[in-house]
Amino acid sequence: MKNKWHSNARVVAGSGAGEEEVSVVLAHGYGANQAVWDKLVPSLSRRRKLLLFDWDFTGTRAGKDDDDEERYTFGRFADELIAVMEARGVSSGSGGAVVVAHSMSAMAACIAAGRRPDLFSHLLLLCASPRYINSEEEGYVGGFDEADIHGMLAAMESDFHGWVNSFVPKAAGHAAAAEPLEKSFLAMDPGVALDLAKMIFLSDQREVLDGVTTPCTIVQVKGDFAAPPSVAEYMHLRMKKNSAAMEIIDSVGHFPQLVAPQQLLDILDGVLRLPEAAGGIDVTM
């Protein structure tokens, strides 16, 4: 792929990680950057080599010559995820990595795992949603009416800064988390942010769930207004044939790695102890 949509990729490992290959990948979601994982990294990196990177939301690399309809798709982000994993030490010979994919990255990770299952040992889908818009005729509760989504997009287009100031405190779930999130949201190019929001909030990725064969853990937050527990329940039911597990964090907001890091670490600790994720080796945080 000619345009690289990631930057600042880095591998982090403490003294206990040894010479093993990268085994945990942390992929942040819309509006954030890799700093969103800072509360998890010290504990995780003591035993595992981690790969972190930033999705490039600045607009400086986003293929100005591309067909507008092809610029931003989950499939292209999936290809980019595969590319950065391969470039930074995740190999099929190692059995793949546990990929913690937050929000937007979750559907990209599902597509990537379908295309390259050898690179993925386990998917932890954090605050994921394959479809944000409710479908009354199907009985699907995504959390938003279509008119609400179009209203949000209009607000972004008319006053991006004002929209960020309104949206981020609700998404953060805690006042202390809002300030750094606002900074990262405002670092996005407003045009890129709008195009990505259209990709995320108007798309329907539910069929992608049917093609995932990699073991999964779906992690949702009890008080997440953006991706309510009903979405996690739908994903769990649809991915049941894949023996997907579901965990609910008793917190609020869309960023548990900021406001409930220990609860998330406890869940990830359990995932890393699973035979398919840890190679049969008990890994203690």
RODO-2510 file (C-alpha; in nm, 4 decimals, decimal comma):
residues 285
     n   res          X          Y          Z
     1     m     0,0000     0,0000     0,0000
     2     k     0,1547     0,3295    -0,1105
     3     n     0,0318     0,5455     0,1765
     4     k     0,1418     0,4737     0,5292
     5     w    -0,1270     0,5632     0,7798
     6     h     0,0719     0,4794     1,0886
     7     s     0,3678     0,6468     1,2556
     8     n     0,5867     0,6321     1,5649
     9     a     0,5792     0,2529     1,5844
    10     r     0,7878     0,1258     1,8740
    11     v     0,8549    -0,1966     2,0580
    12     v     0,8607    -0,1785     2,4383
    13     a     0,9993    -0,4518     2,6603
    14     g     1,1200    -0,4723     3,0178
    15     s     1,4046    -0,6885     3,1406
    16     g     1,1709    -0,9827     3,1952
    17     a     1,0611    -0,9996     2,8324
    18     g     1,3829    -1,1671     2,7186
    19     e     1,4473    -1,2133     2,3484
    20     e     1,0981    -1,3279     2,2550
    21     e     0,9215    -1,1703     1,9609
    22     v     0,6475    -0,9100     1,9933
    23     s     0,3492    -1,0836     2,1492
    24     v     0,1103    -0,7989     2,2389
    25     v    -0,0035    -0,5263     1,9997
    26     l    -0,1908    -0,2216     2,1299
    27     a    -0,3988    -0,0472     1,8614
    28     h    -0,5736     0,2725     1,9705
    29     g    -0,9007     0,4075     1,8404
    30     y    -1,0402     0,7197     1,6792
    31     g    -0,9114     1,0491     1,8133
    32     a    -0,6498     0,8957     2,0408
    33     n    -0,2805     0,8087     2,0114
    34     q    -0,0552     0,5507     2,1705
    35     a    -0,0337     0,7550     2,4925
    36     v    -0,3804     0,6215     2,5712
    37     w    -0,2075     0,2953     2,6768
    38     d     0,0415     0,4568     2,9175
    39     k    -0,1246     0,3172     3,2317
    40     l    -0,1014    -0,0391     3,0963
    41     v     0,2474    -0,0380     2,9479
    42     p     0,4600    -0,0646     3,2675
    43     s     0,2823    -0,3798     3,3827
    44     l     0,2485    -0,5447     3,0420
    45     s     0,6023    -0,4769     2,9291
    46     r     0,7558    -0,6498     3,2309
    47     r     0,6756    -0,9879     3,0766
    48     r     0,5874    -0,9241     2,7149
    49     k     0,7253    -0,7329     2,4191
    50     l     0,4682    -0,4765     2,3169
    51     l     0,4106    -0,3036     1,9860
    52     l     0,2566     0,0423     1,9972
    53     f     0,1975     0,2871     1,7135
    54     d    -0,0092     0,5889     1,6161
    55     w    -0,2714     0,5952     1,3459
    56     d    -0,1965     0,9078     1,1435
    57     f    -0,5044     1,1294     1,1707
    58     t    -0,3236     1,4494     1,0731
    59     g    -0,3988     1,4381     0,7007
    60     t    -0,0345     1,4788     0,6063
    61     r    -0,0044     1,1236     0,4700
    62     a    -0,3555     1,0323     0,3775
    63     g    -0,3287     0,9821     0,0031
    64     k    -0,4512     1,3052    -0,1521
    65     d    -0,4551     1,1383    -0,4944
    66     d    -0,6738     0,8504    -0,3798
    67     d    -1,0331     0,8135    -0,4926
    68     d    -1,2375     0,9738    -0,2119
    69     e    -1,4514     0,6627    -0,1809
    70     e    -1,1423     0,4490    -0,1254
    71     r    -0,9408     0,6711     0,1076
    72     y    -1,0816     0,5497     0,4347
    73     t    -1,2113     0,1965     0,4704
    74     f    -1,1769    -0,0564     0,7481
    75     g    -1,0153    -0,2894     0,4967
    76     r    -0,7333    -0,0479     0,4286
    77     f    -0,6725     0,0047     0,7997
    78     a    -0,6663    -0,3741     0,8317
    79     d    -0,3926    -0,3928     0,5692
    80     e    -0,2002    -0,1215     0,7506
    81     l    -0,2270    -0,3107     1,0789
    82     i    -0,0883    -0,6217     0,9107
    83     a     0,1961    -0,4163     0,7619
    84     v     0,3067    -0,2612     1,0912
    85     m     0,2849    -0,5960     1,2706
    86     e     0,5041    -0,7643     1,0119
    87     a     0,7496    -0,4759     1,0037
    88     r     0,7901    -0,4710     1,3808
    89     g     0,8416    -0,8344     1,4642
    90     v     0,5127    -1,0242     1,4699
    91     s     0,5592    -1,3408     1,2689
    92     s     0,3540    -1,6459     1,1868
    93     g     0,6366    -1,8592     1,3249
    94     s     0,5789    -1,7153     1,6716
    95     g     0,2129    -1,8128     1,6662
    96     g     0,1051    -1,4530     1,6304
    97     a     0,0237    -1,1855     1,8856
    98     v    -0,2529    -1,0875     2,1207
    99     v    -0,3973    -0,7741     1,9610
   100     v    -0,5788    -0,5326     2,1886
   101     a    -0,7884    -0,3282     1,9465
   102     h    -0,9797    -0,0315     2,0810
   103     s    -1,2895     0,1219     1,9255
   104     m    -1,2249     0,1907     1,5540
   105     s    -0,9299    -0,0496     1,5508
   106     a    -1,1459    -0,3431     1,6581
   107     m    -1,3217    -0,3914     1,3245
   108     a    -0,9949    -0,3330     1,1376
   109     a    -0,8355    -0,6044     1,3547
   110     c    -1,1215    -0,8455     1,2818
   111     i    -1,0712    -0,7964     0,9083
   112     a    -0,6934    -0,8256     0,9427
   113     a    -0,7247    -1,1482     1,1425
   114     g    -0,9452    -1,2897     0,8694
   115     r    -0,6843    -1,2050     0,6071
   116     r    -0,3784    -1,3127     0,8085
   117     p    -0,4884    -1,5435     1,0911
   118     d    -0,1292    -1,6588     1,1344
   119     l    -0,0366    -1,3190     1,2823
   120     f    -0,3092    -1,3220     1,5485
   121     s    -0,3244    -1,5540     1,8484
   122     h    -0,6096    -1,3687     2,0221
   123     l    -0,8218    -1,0587     1,9665
   124     l    -0,9253    -0,8433     2,2597
   125     l    -1,1974    -0,6216     2,1138
   126     l    -1,2246    -0,3222     2,3445
   127     c    -1,5339    -0,0991     2,3269
   128     a    -1,5954    -0,2283     1,9761
   129     s    -1,8991    -0,1771     1,7580
   130     p    -1,9688    -0,3195     1,4137
   131     r    -2,2698    -0,0897     1,3706
   132     y    -2,3518     0,2283     1,5647
   133     i    -2,6954     0,2925     1,4125
   134     n    -3,0044     0,1223     1,5548
   135     s    -3,2059    -0,1048     1,3265
   136     e    -3,5557    -0,1378     1,4688
   137     e    -3,6717    -0,3876     1,2055
   138     e    -3,3814    -0,6181     1,2929
   139     g    -3,4043    -0,5604     1,6656
   140     y    -3,0472    -0,4311     1,6652
   141     v    -2,9535    -0,1681     1,9244
   142     g    -2,6355     0,0097     1,8220
   143     g    -2,6895     0,3080     2,0469
   144     f    -2,7794     0,5839     1,7993
   145     d    -3,0636     0,6757     1,5683
   146     e    -2,9462     0,7586     1,2166
   147     a    -3,0647     1,1190     1,2542
   148     d    -2,8436     1,1570     1,5626
   149     i    -2,5375     1,0394     1,3677
   150     h    -2,6031     1,2834     1,0846
   151     g    -2,6524     1,5586     1,3414
   152     m    -2,3175     1,4751     1,4969
   153     l    -2,1435     1,4789     1,1588
   154     a    -2,2999     1,8162     1,0783
   155     a    -2,1744     1,9530     1,4099
   156     m    -1,8242     1,8262     1,3347
   157     e    -1,8295     1,9893     0,9934
   158     s    -1,9544     2,3268     1,1145
   159     d    -1,7428     2,3588     1,4312
   160     f    -1,4929     2,0808     1,4888
   161     h    -1,3366     2,2423     1,7955
   162     g    -1,6777     2,2912     1,9565
   163     w    -1,7773     1,9332     1,8779
   164     v    -1,4599     1,7991     2,0418
   165     n    -1,5265     2,0060     2,3553
   166     s    -1,8754     1,8563     2,3750
   167     f    -1,8014     1,4961     2,2745
   168     v    -1,4766     1,4202     2,4559
   169     p    -1,5922     1,4704     2,8181
   170     k    -1,8741     1,2190     2,7596
   171     a    -1,6378     0,9760     2,5892
   172     a    -1,3671     1,0153     2,8543
   173     g    -1,5986     0,9251     3,1407
   174     h    -1,3806     1,1075     3,3933
   175     a    -1,2698     1,4703     3,4122
   176     a    -0,9033     1,3799     3,4597
   177     a    -0,9026     1,1848     3,1334
   178     a    -1,0745     1,4537     2,9294
   179     e    -0,7877     1,7007     2,8951
   180     p    -0,5314     1,4687     2,7279
   181     l    -0,8048     1,3236     2,5087
   182     e    -0,9161     1,6683     2,3956
   183     k    -0,5570     1,7427     2,2988
   184     s    -0,5258     1,4298     2,0862
   185     f    -0,8685     1,4813     1,9261
   186     l    -0,7822     1,8392     1,8358
   187     a    -0,4549     1,7208     1,6802
   188     m    -0,6582     1,5518     1,4072
   189     d    -0,7030     1,7298     1,0772
   190     p    -1,0741     1,8315     1,0849
   191     g    -1,1313     1,7024     0,7312
   192     v    -0,9693     1,3695     0,8090
   193     a    -1,1613     1,3483     1,1362
   194     l    -1,4907     1,4010     0,9509
   195     d    -1,4116     1,1450     0,6801
   196     l    -1,3103     0,8889     0,9404
   197     a    -1,6213     0,9575     1,1465
   198     k    -1,8344     0,8897     0,8398
   199     m    -1,6476     0,5625     0,7842
   200     i    -1,6967     0,4576     1,1457
   201     f    -2,0466     0,5750     1,2283
   202     l    -2,2253     0,5157     0,8973
   203     s    -2,0831     0,1752     0,8070
   204     d    -2,2195    -0,1688     0,8837
   205     q    -1,9450    -0,4202     0,9623
   206     r    -2,1628    -0,6863     1,1236
   207     e    -2,0898    -0,9451     0,8539
   208     v    -1,7185    -0,9129     0,9322
   209     l    -1,7832    -1,0873     1,2644
   210     d    -1,8857    -1,4054     1,0825
   211     g    -1,5423    -1,4453     0,9244
   212     v    -1,3336    -1,4213     1,2415
   213     t    -1,1792    -1,7540     1,3412
   214     t    -0,9210    -1,6138     1,5843
   215     p    -1,0141    -1,6577     1,9529
   216     c    -1,1711    -1,3375     2,0863
   217     t    -1,2529    -1,1619     2,4083
   218     i    -1,5089    -0,8841     2,3792
   219     v    -1,4603    -0,6212     2,6493
   220     q    -1,7212    -0,3541     2,7043
   221     v    -1,7790    -0,0811     2,9616
   222     k    -2,1083    -0,0819     3,1506
   223     g    -2,1582     0,2934     3,1078
   224     d    -2,0254     0,3480     2,7546
   225     f    -2,2641     0,5757     2,5643
   226     a    -2,0824     0,5216     2,2321
   227     a    -2,0899     0,1415     2,2308
   228     p    -2,3410     0,0192     2,4898
   229     p    -2,3361    -0,3321     2,6393
   230     s    -2,6147    -0,4311     2,3989
   231     v    -2,3553    -0,4158     2,1200
   232     a    -2,1175    -0,6446     2,3083
   233     e    -2,4030    -0,8877     2,3674
   234     y    -2,4868    -0,8867     1,9963
   235     m    -2,1218    -0,9489     1,9036
   236     h    -2,0933    -1,2254     2,1602
   237     l    -2,3997    -1,4020     2,0261
   238     r    -2,2941    -1,3627     1,6627
   239     m    -1,9423    -1,4877     1,7355
   240     k    -2,0593    -1,7708     1,9601
   241     k    -1,9418    -2,0354     1,7156
   242     n    -1,5942    -1,8939     1,7677
   243     s    -1,6224    -1,9440     2,1448
   244     a    -1,5848    -1,5710     2,1968
   245     a    -1,5783    -1,4607     2,5598
   246     m    -1,7356    -1,1418     2,6917
   247     e    -1,6301    -0,9234     2,9837
   248     i    -1,8066    -0,6130     3,1157
   249     i    -1,6028    -0,3498     3,3016
   250     d    -1,7968    -0,1695     3,5737
   251     s    -1,7039     0,1836     3,4780
   252     v    -1,8132     0,4688     3,2537
   253     g    -1,6943     0,6164     2,9255
   254     h    -1,5352     0,4812     2,6108
   255     f    -1,1753     0,4686     2,7350
   256     p    -1,1339     0,2116     3,0140
   257     q    -0,7572     0,2082     2,9610
   258     l    -0,7645     0,5616     3,1070
   259     v    -1,0298     0,5346     3,3794
   260     a    -1,0288     0,1650     3,4740
   261     p    -0,6805     0,0406     3,3820
   262     q    -0,6537    -0,2237     3,6541
   263     q    -0,9819    -0,3862     3,5547
   264     l    -0,8613    -0,3988     3,1962
   265     l    -0,5221    -0,5364     3,3018
   266     d    -0,6927    -0,8104     3,5012
   267     i    -0,8893    -0,9167     3,1930
   268     l    -0,5820    -0,9034     2,9723
   269     d    -0,3883    -1,1042     3,2301
   270     g    -0,6501    -1,3773     3,1941
   271     v    -0,6243    -1,3657     2,8151
   272     l    -0,2464    -1,3971     2,8283
   273     r    -0,2794    -1,7075     3,0442
   274     l    -0,4887    -1,8844     2,7824
   275     p    -0,3010    -2,1615     2,5990
   276     e    -0,3598    -2,0159     2,2519
   277     a    -0,2336    -1,6739     2,3622
   278     a     0,0548    -1,7748     2,5858
   279     g     0,1812    -2,0875     2,4181
   280     g     0,0787    -2,2920     2,7218
   281     i     0,3061    -2,0855     2,9464
   282     d     0,1619    -1,9208     3,2546
   283     v     0,2362    -1,5511     3,2238
   284     t     0,2158    -1,3477     3,5419
   285     m     0,1797    -0,9713     3,5309
***
